[in-house]
Amino acid sequence: MTYDMIKIKRQEKPTINGISFATDAAQEFQTYVWKLAYSIQRCGYLYGTKGEEGWLQVEVIYEPPQEGAADSFLILRNPDEEVVVQQLIQELDLHLIGMIVSHGAQSFLPDSREMLMAADLKKKAESPDFAIVVVSSNETGDSQFEAYQLSDQYLELERDLYFLPSKDPKVTNTKEDVYIAAKETRAVDNEFFLVPLPIKDHKGLLQVSFPVENRNEPQTQAHLKTIMKQPKPKFLQKMSDFHLLLYLSDSKNLGSMEGVALAQRIKDKGEHQGLEMLVSNFAGIPNKF
């Protein structure tokens, strides 16, 4: 490709109809960043499916280990956890379909670094459909979600390594001059590469009743015991929580084999008495079988 005549154009229509969040997952994420007063950025990976009507359906928001600051975040690698996450996601028939980021007050556009990260995640996911979502507080102080696709032109240029790091997070820097409305520039406003998406919510396949991983909040056996001692719902429904499955899959707890087996039973509603005994014993509840 030659770059001397590149013209940057807005993409008018997305390739998907929109993105729908499982209500529990969206509420849990926005409540946490709201409690932090949006003082630090927080990132999560979106896992779900593409529905028949062309909407991405988010069922899980996984928050990887990370460090947050007022205007940035740093993902910290945990290879062991990453393997278990993929095992659980695969067993639940879900896929990586996007990322979500919290911003400071009234900041609803992804910055240039987040856009590059989304493009990289999309490539790793090998998914034709991928969204980037920003949650922030609006002028009334309420949480607000905004969702986007990266334009096809942006993805093509990113694949060809045409972008440079930008000191201004609101613009994307290019290696050579490009044309926007017949003007030459090497600093393109991010909005030119973003295609807005409609957002809605739905009742999710999973619940969020267990503390979320990698936060400054402990995940303990006491939390599990409280859930297990509740008379309702039934066992498999109690276990239908990705964050609880990930906790149980830790090698210090039950282990990945048992966690994946639970995910399989949740999916196929298969025989689970042995697993229920195992979880009850781990939670410190006397054997009732």
N, C-alpha and C positions, 0 to 999 in steps of 0.2 A: 504494500500500500504506500502511496505517496501522500505526504501531509501538507504540501504547499498550498493546496486549495480546499482544505477541510472547512466546511461550513457547519457551525453548530446550530441544530434545529431542535425545537421542543417536540417531544412526542405527545401527540394529542390524546391518544387512547392507550390504556394499559392492555396487556395481553390476558389479564384475568379480570373477572367481574368485581372482585373485592376480597376482603379478608374478614373472617368471623372468628371471634374469640370465645372459647369456653368461659362462661361467666365467672366461675370460681377462680380460674387461672388468672384472668385479667384483674379481678378485684384484689387478689392476694398480692400481685406485683404492684399495682398502683397504691394499695394501702401501705405497703412497706416503704416505697419511695416518698409517699406523702408524710409518713411518720418521720422520715429523715429531713423533712421540709425541703426536699429537692436540693439539699446542700451538697450532695455528691452524686456523680453519675453512677448508674447501675445498668448492667447489660444482661440480657437473657437470650437464649436460643429458643426458637419457636418450632415445635414439632407437631405435625398433624397430617392432614390429607387434603386432597383437592376434591371437592364435591362435584356432583353431576352437573350442577348449575354454574360451574366455573368459579366458585368461591374457594379460596383457601380456608380451611377450618383448623384453627389452632386448638389442640387438646392439652398440650404441655408447654410450660415455660420453664426450661432448665437454666439455672443460674450457675455458671461455672465459677471456680475460684477466681477472685479478682480483687484488685485494689482500686478504690474510687477516689477521685478528687472533684473539685467544683466544676471543672470543665473537661475532664477526661477520665478514662478508666484503663486499667491494664489487666488483661486476662492472664492468669497464672496457670500453667499447665499442670495437670494431674493425670498422667497417662493411665493409671489403674482405674480411676473413676471414669475416665473417658471410655474405656473399654466396656465397663459395666453399663454406662448410659446407652451405648450403642446396642448392647445385647438386649436391654429392656425395651428400647424403642423399636427394635426389629421385631421382638416378640409381640409387641402391641400393634404391629402393622402401621406404624407411624413413620414419618420422614421429616427431615429438616426442611422447613419451608420459609424460614425468615429469622430475623433477629429484632429485638426490642431494646431500646435505650431510653433511660430517663435523662432529662435535661433540667437545667435551672429554669426559673420562672419565665413563662411566655417565650420559650425557645422550642419551636416545633419542626424545624428543618434539620435533617441529618447534616453533620459536618463532613468535611472532605475525607477525614480519616475513617469515619464510620462508613462512608460510602465505599471506600476501598476495601474495608473489612467485609462489608456485605457482598461485594463482588467476589472476593476470595472464598467466602463461605458458600456462595452459590455454586462456584466451580467445584468445590469439594463435595457438595451435596449432589452434584450431577443432576440438578433439578432444573427443568425449564421454567419453573414458577417459584419466585422468591420475593419476599416483601421485607421492607425495613420500616419499623414502627417507632415513633417517638412519643413518649408520654411526658407531659409537663403540666404545670399549673397555669390556668388562664387568668384573665384580668380580674375575675371574681374569686380567685383562689381555688377553684375546683380543678380536679384532674381532668385532663383532656388527651385523647389519643389521636394521632395523625399517622396515616400509613401511606407508603409510596412503593413504587417499583423503580428500579434503575432503568433508564431508557436503553433501548437496543444500541444506540450510538455510543453511549457511555461504556457499555459492556464490551463492545467491539474495540474501542480505543484502549480500555484497560487491559484487554487480552494482548494488545500490541505494545504494552508497556509505554504508553504515550503520556502518562501523567507523572508529575513531580510532586514531592512533598510541598505542602503549603503552610506558610506561617499564619495566614488568615484562614480560619476554619470555614468561613462562609464561601470560599472560592476554591475551585479546582485549577491547579496550575498545569499547563501543557508544555511539552518540550519545545514546540515551535509555535509560531503565530497561527491562530485560527480566526475565522471570520464569524462575527455575530452582527447581523443587520448591517453588513458591508463594512464593519469596523474591525480592525486587526487588534488582537489581544492575546495574551498568554495567561490571563486570569479570568476564568469563566464562573459566573455565579452558579452555585450548586443547583439552584432552581431549574436551570436549563436542562439538567440531566435527570430530574425527578418527575415521575408521573403519579399524581395523587390517586389513591384508592379509597373507595367507600369502606366503611367499617360497620359491622354489626356484631351481635353476640348470639350465643346459643347455649343450650344446656349441654354441658360436656359429657364425654364418656367416662371421665374420671373426676374425683373430688379432690379438694385440697383441705385436709384436716390435720395434717402432720406438719411440723415446722419445715421450712424450705432449707435446703442444703446451702452451705458456704455463706451463711450470714453470721452476724454477731449474735446469734441466738442458738443455744444448744439443741441438739436432737438427742433425746434420752429415752431410756427404757420406761421411764415414768410416763412420758407422752404416749408411748405404745400401750402401756398398761391401762391408761385412761380410756383409750379407744377400744381396747379389747373388752373392758368391763361394761361397756355400754350395752344395754339389752338389744338395741337395734342400731344399724341394720344388720343383715346377716354377714357372715365372715368375709365372703369374697367381696362384698360391697365395701366393707371396712378396709380391705386391702387395696381397693381401687383408687390408689393415690400414688402417683409416680414418685413423690418425694419420700413416702414411706417405703416403697419398694426399693428405692436407691439406698436408703438407710439400712434396710434389712440385708441388702446384697453386699454390704461392706464385709470384708474378710474378718473384721473384729466382731461382727454380729453373726448373722446366719451364714452369709457367704453368697456369692453370685449364682451358684447352681440353684439354691433354694429361691433366691429372688426371681430368677428367670422362670423357674417352675411356677411360682405364684402368678407372674404375669401371664403365663400360658393358661393357667386355670381361669384367670379373670377373663381372658379372651374366649375360651371355649366352654366355660362353665363346667369343667370336668371335676372328677372326684378330688376332694381336697381335705379329707379328714386327717390324713397324716400331717399335712402342712399346717393345718389349724392346731394340732397338738404341739407341733414344733414351735410355732409362733407364741402360743399360750405359755409354754414352758419358758421361752426366752423372756417373755414379759413378766414372769414371776407369778403367773396365775395357776393355781392347783389344777391338775389334770381332771377334766370333767368327763372324759370318755371312758 
